[in-house]
Amino acid sequence: MKMLPPPPADLSRRRFVQGVAIGGAVVGFGLLRPPNVWALTSPGRPTVLSGTDFSLDIAETPVNYTGAPRMATTVNGGIPGPILRWKEGTTVTLRVTNRLRVPTSIHWHGIILPFQMDGVPGISFDGIAPGETFVYRFEVRQTGTYWYHSHSRFQEQNALYGPLVIEPAGPERYPTDRDYVVMLNDWTDEDPEHIYAKLKKQSDYFNFAQPTVPDFFRDVREKGLSQALAMRKMWNEMRMNPTDLGDVSGYTYTYLMNGAAPAGNWTGIFKPGEKVRLRFINGSASTIFDVRIPGLKMTVISADGQDIAPVSVDEFRISVAETYDVIVEPQDTRAYTLFAQSIDRTGYARGTLAPREGMQADVPAMDPRVWLSMEDMMGAMPMGPMGHGGGHTADAMPGMDVGGMHGMAMPGMGNLTPGGQPMVRHARTEYGPGVDMHVDMPRTNLDDPGIGLRDNGRRVLTYADLHTIGGPIDAREPSREIELHLTGNMERFIWSFDGVKFSDAKPVHFNSGERLRIVLVNDTMMNHPIHLHGMWSELENPEGQFQVRKHTINVQPAQRITYAVSADNPGRWAYHCHLLYHMEAGMFREVVVS
């Protein structure tokens, strides 16, 4: 029998969810921008660095988010590190000095640059040794909201990250009166190495929402005995847990907004009637957030730094490493809560928009935790043989949604089932102890907001809503296709592409100058935000048409997605899941463009 850690006491639990009011290395952090002016609206020193020449120091800094002092790994002593303001068309020089006792690095997430400047130890450079300074220098060829973080072991989890804003050489497409960064992070008092060790020993260590006997009787009442038993049989055979929405939970995490715990209440100031731009960045190691501002509509204007056709929503999901820019227009002299709840509903980050400091609005209750559905676990149709042996096929559950794919022709589809679903190809390497499930007929829809957001009464953003202005970078049809499966073994906490961990994998080769299509099939029941360094990923809709340009694409459970890539940046590049513990456990590849 598995031994679960004792659930935290109420007082301890509240402290971890809320944090302490004056915690962290910096209390508050934001941007007010009349023309050419960026300033802080909360107490503390300015944390905005602008221009073309930057000096960044990486060092240990004492912090206190839960009432217990800890050491964080910081950039220039702040959590987050300073906002770096660049301008399109300039050349930036960044001198990064390592004052730690171990090597470090900084990766400029989503920035198109020479591979030697990408900041991934073992791929693009050797890392920054203790006491040394590494000079990054490159031309800024894009605009928008991005971020930077360490690519050295678990330093990112320990607070080595910061925001990055690039202004256009000309006027903004969507001008606003005020402009704030809203960076979301997950802080833990634990040593990340200990968290990783716990996950390797027991992958559901941090999950306190396991199915219970009362849950079984509830399902019997709602679905009938036979279906309730069939569901349990399927979960057991597939070694699935329908409540496994995240690896690390609010049991150990305190969720931060601009470096402030919920009790710290980061505040951004506005005047009624102003247009306010909020640049949301999910700089977490492991947490996917669902974001809303009760009482305010949000107009999404940018995804991963790229301008999109405006979309009005009540809520959006932001996966790890993604960025979304939204505009809000508060009309009343009142406070509004910025509310970002974790996907597993074990905690939240929170801040406030208000006409003056000290105001706050009600913090909404977290939504109920929703179990994974058959669609999340099995895709469009029943799953095929399990990788752990037995050779059986799970039966479709009554009422299961088999998707809307009938008769569609899709890029790189391969064979179709009689019903029109895609039949995917599984590599021989997927059949082994490192893979515990396969999805033979994945779903391909982009209009699903995801587990916990479906039919919640709010207008929720989906990838189908995102349309990058200007269309694709390259109008050529891809001439080659690479299919990769996102695979894993939940109980062993092994993560991989095609069943092969990074330590055992050969590089993926792109031919310089080619236009190719990447096909990703998620054979797991967890979300995986996949990040390709050095090149844009141009997501396609199910019909193979250009949808949106991104640097990080979240692949939902049992989902198949495709995107086009122009291999126009020679060098060695990292390609990985941006859930930090998944990346370290093997869901990482090297891409060589030559």
ZAMARGU-4260 file (C-alpha; in steps of 0.2 Angstrom, whole numbers, plus 5000, padded with zeros to 4 digits):
<rodrens>
0) 5000/5000/5000 | 5006/5017/4996 | 5010/5029/5010 | 5004/5046/5008 | 5011/5061/5017
5) 4999/5068/5030 | 4988/5082/5024 | 4993/5099/5031 | 4984/5106/5045 | 4971/5120/5041
10) 4983/5134/5048 | 4998/5127/5038 | 4987/5124/5023 | 4981/5142/5023 | 4999/5149/5025
15) 5004/5139/5010 | 4989/5144/4999 | 4990/5163/5005 | 5008/5165/5009 | 5013/5179/5021
20) 5009/5197/5017 | 5027/5203/5016 | 5036/5189/5008 | 5049/5186/4995 | 5063/5196/4989
25) 5052/5210/4982 | 5035/5214/4988 | 5027/5221/4972 | 5031/5224/4954 | 5022/5232/4939
30) 5022/5244/4925 | 5014/5261/4923 | 5017/5268/4906 | 5013/5285/4900 | 5023/5288/4884
35) 5041/5283/4887 | 5039/5281/4905 | 5039/5264/4915 | 5038/5265/4934 | 5033/5255/4949
40) 5016/5257/4957 | 5020/5247/4973 | 5033/5251/4986 | 5051/5246/4982 | 5065/5250/4970
45) 5061/5250/4952 | 5064/5233/4944 | 5064/5239/4925 | 5080/5238/4915 | 5079/5246/4898
50) 5091/5250/4884 | 5104/5239/4875 | 5117/5235/4889 | 5113/5225/4904 | 5122/5218/4919
55) 5113/5203/4928 | 5120/5195/4943 | 5114/5177/4948 | 5116/5174/4967 | 5107/5166/4982
60) 5095/5178/4991 | 5085/5175/5007 | 5066/5175/5005 | 5051/5171/5016 | 5034/5166/5008
65) 5027/5155/5021 | 5034/5161/5038 | 5050/5150/5036 | 5066/5158/5029 | 5073/5150/5013
70) 5086/5154/5000 | 5081/5157/4982 | 5092/5158/4967 | 5088/5176/4960 | 5093/5188/4946
75) 5099/5205/4953 | 5091/5200/4970 | 5073/5200/4965 | 5058/5188/4962 | 5055/5189/4948
80) 5071/5196/4941 | 5071/5213/4933 | 5059/5217/4918 | 5071/5218/4904 | 5064/5231/4891
85) 5072/5229/4873 | 5067/5238/4857 | 5065/5229/4840 | 5079/5232/4828 | 5093/5235/4842
90) 5107/5224/4847 | 5107/5219/4865 | 5122/5215/4876 | 5119/5205/4892 | 5133/5202/4905
95) 5128/5188/4916 | 5139/5185/4931 | 5137/5169/4941 | 5139/5172/4960 | 5133/5154/4965
100) 5144/5139/4970 | 5137/5129/4955 | 5136/5132/4936 | 5121/5142/4930 | 5113/5149/4914
105) 5100/5160/4906 | 5089/5155/4892 | 5079/5169/4882 | 5063/5160/4880 | 5054/5162/4863
110) 5068/5174/4857 | 5075/5170/4839 | 5094/5172/4840 | 5110/5163/4836 | 5111/5146/4844
115) 5127/5150/4854 | 5117/5163/4863 | 5102/5152/4867 | 5109/5148/4885 | 5106/5129/4886
120) 5121/5120/4894 | 5127/5105/4884 | 5117/5110/4869 | 5122/5128/4864 | 5136/5132/4877
125) 5145/5125/4892 | 5135/5135/4905 | 5142/5149/4916 | 5154/5143/4929 | 5155/5150/4947
130) 5163/5167/4947 | 5163/5169/4928 | 5153/5181/4917 | 5146/5176/4901 | 5142/5189/4888
135) 5126/5187/4877 | 5125/5198/4862 | 5112/5197/4848 | 5100/5207/4837 | 5082/5209/4843
140) 5071/5204/4828 | 5054/5203/4836 | 5042/5211/4848 | 5030/5206/4862 | 5030/5198/4879
145) 5043/5185/4883 | 5053/5179/4898 | 5070/5172/4903 | 5075/5158/4915 | 5088/5146/4920
150) 5091/5130/4910 | 5102/5122/4923 | 5094/5108/4933 | 5080/5115/4945 | 5086/5133/4947
155) 5071/5139/4937 | 5060/5131/4951 | 5070/5140/4964 | 5066/5157/4957 | 5079/5161/4943
160) 5067/5169/4930 | 5061/5186/4925 | 5050/5195/4912 | 5055/5202/4895 | 5046/5215/4885
165) 5051/5220/4868 | 5043/5236/4861 | 5041/5238/4842 | 5051/5250/4832 | 5036/5258/4826
170) 5019/5261/4835 | 5010/5248/4845 | 4996/5239/4836 | 4985/5240/4851 | 4990/5256/4861
175) 4985/5257/4879 | 4985/5269/4894 | 4994/5258/4906 | 5005/5242/4904 | 5008/5229/4917
180) 5018/5213/4918 | 5008/5199/4927 | 5020/5185/4930 | 5014/5169/4938 | 5025/5157/4947
185) 5025/5142/4959 | 5036/5143/4974 | 5041/5129/4986 | 5051/5129/5002 | 5057/5112/4998
190) 5073/5108/4989 | 5067/5104/4971 | 5079/5089/4971 | 5069/5082/4985 | 5053/5085/4976
195) 5060/5076/4961 | 5065/5061/4971 | 5048/5060/4979 | 5040/5060/4962 | 5052/5046/4956
200) 5047/5035/4971 | 5029/5039/4971 | 5022/5049/4956 | 5006/5054/4965 | 5014/5059/4981
205) 5007/5077/4980 | 4989/5072/4975 | 4977/5071/4989 | 4962/5070/4978 | 4962/5051/4975
210) 4946/5042/4970 | 4937/5036/4986 | 4923/5024/4991 | 4911/5039/4992 | 4916/5043/4975
215) 4912/5026/4969 | 4894/5026/4977 | 4892/5043/4969 | 4896/5036/4952 | 4884/5021/4955
220) 4870/5033/4958 | 4874/5044/4943 | 4880/5031/4930 | 4874/5014/4937 | 4884/5000/4944
225) 4890/4992/4928 | 4897/5009/4922 | 4905/5013/4939 | 4913/4996/4939 | 4919/4998/4921
230) 4927/5014/4925 | 4937/5007/4939 | 4942/4992/4929 | 4948/5003/4915 | 4958/5015/4927
235) 4966/5000/4936 | 4971/4991/4919 | 4978/5007/4912 | 4986/5012/4928 | 4977/5028/4927
240) 4971/5041/4940 | 4957/5052/4934 | 4962/5065/4947 | 4980/5066/4941 | 4980/5084/4934
245) 4997/5090/4940 | 5013/5082/4947 | 5016/5095/4961 | 5001/5103/4970 | 4997/5117/4983
250) 5002/5105/4996 | 5020/5111/4994 | 5017/5126/4982 | 5014/5144/4986 | 5008/5153/4970
255) 5015/5170/4966 | 5009/5184/4956 | 5024/5196/4952 | 5033/5189/4966 | 5019/5191/4979
260) 5010/5178/4987 | 4991/5179/4988 | 4991/5188/5005 | 5004/5200/4998 | 4991/5206/4985
265) 5001/5214/4971 | 4991/5229/4965 | 4991/5238/4948 | 4983/5255/4948 | 4971/5262/4935
270) 4959/5277/4932 | 4942/5272/4927 | 4940/5272/4908 | 4958/5268/4904 | 4964/5254/4893
275) 4975/5243/4903 | 4987/5230/4895 | 4991/5215/4906 | 5005/5204/4900 | 5003/5187/4908
280) 5018/5176/4909 | 5017/5158/4916 | 5035/5156/4922 | 5030/5141/4933 | 5040/5126/4934
285) 5025/5114/4935 | 5009/5123/4936 | 4996/5127/4923 | 4984/5142/4928 | 4966/5147/4923
290) 4965/5166/4924 | 4950/5177/4925 | 4946/5194/4932 | 4928/5194/4939 | 4918/5208/4933
295) 4929/5212/4918 | 4930/5206/4901 | 4947/5203/4894 | 4952/5206/4876 | 4966/5194/4871
300) 4978/5203/4859 | 4994/5193/4859 | 4999/5175/4861 | 5017/5171/4864 | 5023/5188/4859
305) 5014/5188/4842 | 4999/5199/4839 | 4983/5191/4836 | 4965/5196/4830 | 4957/5202/4846
310) 4946/5189/4856 | 4935/5194/4870 | 4934/5181/4884 | 4930/5179/4902 | 4944/5166/4906
315) 4959/5158/4898 | 4971/5144/4902 | 4989/5148/4902 | 5001/5133/4901 | 5018/5133/4908
320) 5030/5145/4898 | 5015/5153/4888 | 5012/5171/4887 | 4995/5180/4883 | 4993/5199/4883
325) 4975/5206/4886 | 4967/5223/4887 | 4954/5227/4900 | 4944/5243/4902 | 4938/5245/4920
330) 4924/5259/4920 | 4920/5259/4939 | 4930/5266/4954 | 4932/5249/4962 | 4944/5235/4964
335) 4945/5220/4953 | 4953/5203/4958 | 4966/5195/4946 | 4963/5177/4950 | 4974/5163/4943
340) 4969/5146/4950 | 4980/5130/4947 | 4973/5117/4935 | 4972/5105/4950 | 4962/5117/4961
345) 4974/5116/4975 | 4979/5134/4976 | 4979/5151/4967 | 4989/5166/4963 | 4980/5183/4966
350) 4982/5201/4964 | 4972/5217/4962 | 4968/5231/4949 | 4962/5246/4959 | 4961/5265/4958
355) 4972/5267/4973 | 4984/5256/4984 | 4976/5247/4998 | 4960/5242/4989 | 4955/5224/4986
360) 4940/5214/4980 | 4933/5198/4985 | 4943/5183/4980 | 4932/5170/4972 | 4931/5152/4978
365) 4941/5140/4967 | 4931/5129/4955 | 4928/5111/4959 | 4941/5099/4954 | 4935/5089/4939
370) 4940/5072/4935 | 4948/5067/4918 | 4935/5062/4906 | 4935/5047/4893 | 4940/5060/4880
375) 4955/5065/4890 | 4960/5047/4893 | 4956/5039/4877 | 4955/5052/4863 | 4942/5051/4850
380) 4940/5032/4851 | 4945/5017/4862 | 4963/5015/4865 | 4973/5001/4859 | 4985/4989/4868
385) 4993/4995/4883 | 5012/4996/4883 | 5013/4987/4900 | 5007/4971/4892 | 4991/4961/4891
390) 4987/4966/4873 | 4969/4971/4877 | 4959/4985/4871 | 4948/4996/4883 | 4930/4996/4879
395) 4922/5013/4875 | 4911/5020/4889 | 4893/5023/4887 | 4890/5041/4881 | 4908/5044/4877
400) 4911/5058/4865 | 4920/5051/4849 | 4924/5069/4843 | 4918/5078/4827 | 4931/5071/4815
405) 4920/5061/4803 | 4925/5062/4785 | 4939/5075/4788 | 4955/5075/4778 | 4970/5080/4789
410) 4988/5083/4786 | 4999/5068/4789 | 4984/5058/4794 | 4990/5041/4788 | 4976/5028/4788
415) 4958/5033/4794 | 4946/5022/4803 | 4929/5019/4796 | 4922/5033/4806 | 4935/5045/4799
420) 4947/5046/4815 | 4966/5047/4812 | 4975/5031/4815 | 4992/5035/4822 | 5009/5026/4820
425) 5018/5020/4836 | 5036/5018/4835 | 5043/5001/4841 | 5052/5010/4855 | 5035/5014/4863
430) 5033/4996/4868 | 5043/4994/4884 | 5043/4997/4902 | 5045/5016/4900 | 5027/5018/4892
435) 5011/5013/4901 | 4998/5018/4888 | 4995/5022/4870 | 4982/5032/4861 | 4978/5024/4844
440) 4964/5037/4839 | 4968/5054/4847 | 4956/5069/4846 | 4962/5083/4835 | 4950/5097/4840
445) 4957/5114/4845 | 4941/5121/4852 | 4942/5112/4868 | 4947/5123/4883 | 4952/5108/4893
450) 4948/5098/4909 | 4940/5109/4922 | 4935/5123/4910 | 4922/5114/4899 | 4904/5121/4900
455) 4908/5132/4916 | 4896/5146/4911 | 4911/5157/4906 | 4918/5162/4889 | 4934/5152/4889
460) 4948/5155/4876 | 4954/5140/4866 | 4968/5138/4853 | 4954/5138/4839 | 4951/5157/4844
465) 4969/5162/4841 | 4973/5169/4824 | 4990/5177/4821 | 4989/5193/4811 | 4999/5192/4795
470) 4997/5173/4792 | 5012/5161/4792 | 5030/5166/4791 | 5032/5154/4776 | 5019/5151/4763
475) 5027/5134/4757 | 5018/5118/4761 | 5029/5107/4772 | 5039/5095/4761 | 5042/5083/4776
480) 5034/5076/4791 | 5041/5071/4808 | 5029/5062/4820 | 5033/5061/4838 | 5023/5054/4853
485) 5023/5061/4870 | 5025/5046/4881 | 5028/5041/4899 | 5026/5029/4913 | 5016/5037/4927
490) 5021/5025/4941 | 5039/5026/4937 | 5039/5045/4933 | 5047/5042/4916 | 5044/5054/4902
495) 5050/5053/4885 | 5047/5056/4866 | 5042/5039/4857 | 5047/5030/4873 | 5065/5035/4872
500) 5072/5046/4886 | 5084/5060/4882 | 5099/5051/4889 | 5096/5037/4876 | 5090/5047/4861
505) 5098/5053/4845 | 5096/5071/4839 | 5081/5075/4828 | 5088/5082/4811 | 5080/5097/4802
510) 5087/5101/4784 | 5093/5119/4784 | 5080/5130/4774 | 5066/5116/4773 | 5048/5119/4778
515) 5043/5104/4788 | 5028/5098/4798 | 5029/5092/4816 | 5015/5080/4822 | 5013/5077/4841
520) 5002/5064/4848 | 5000/5064/4867 | 4999/5046/4873 | 4997/5052/4891 | 4983/5059/4901
525) 4993/5074/4906 | 4995/5091/4897 | 5012/5094/4890 | 5018/5112/4885 | 5031/5108/4871
530) 5044/5121/4867 | 5055/5121/4852 | 5070/5133/4854 | 5076/5144/4840 | 5062/5143/4828
535) 5043/5147/4828 | 5030/5133/4829 | 5015/5138/4817 | 5000/5128/4824 | 4988/5121/4811
540) 4970/5118/4812 | 4963/5100/4809 | 4962/5104/4791 | 4980/5109/4790 | 4978/5127/4788
545) 4989/5140/4798 | 4981/5145/4814 | 4993/5154/4826 | 5012/5156/4829 | 5019/5151/4845
550) 5035/5146/4854 | 5026/5134/4866 | 5011/5123/4862 | 5001/5114/4875 | 4996/5097/4869
555) 4981/5091/4879 | 4979/5073/4885 | 4975/5061/4871 | 4977/5075/4858 | 4985/5075/4841
560) 4991/5092/4834 | 5002/5098/4820 | 5012/5113/4817 | 5024/5119/4803 | 5042/5124/4806
565) 5054/5133/4794 | 5071/5127/4798 | 5079/5144/4795 | 5091/5145/4810 | 5106/5133/4809
570) 5113/5126/4825 | 5109/5114/4840 | 5093/5117/4849 | 5083/5111/4864 | 5066/5103/4861
575) 5056/5098/4877 | 5041/5098/4888 | 5042/5114/4898 | 5035/5105/4914 | 5052/5105/4923
580) 5051/5088/4931 | 5045/5080/4915 | 5060/5088/4905 | 5072/5082/4918 | 5064/5065/4918
585) 5067/5063/4900 | 5055/5072/4889 | 5068/5082/4880 | 5077/5080/4863 | 5091/5089/4854
590) 5086/5096/4836 | 5100/5099/4824 | 5097/5111/4810 | 5111/5109/4796
</rodrens>
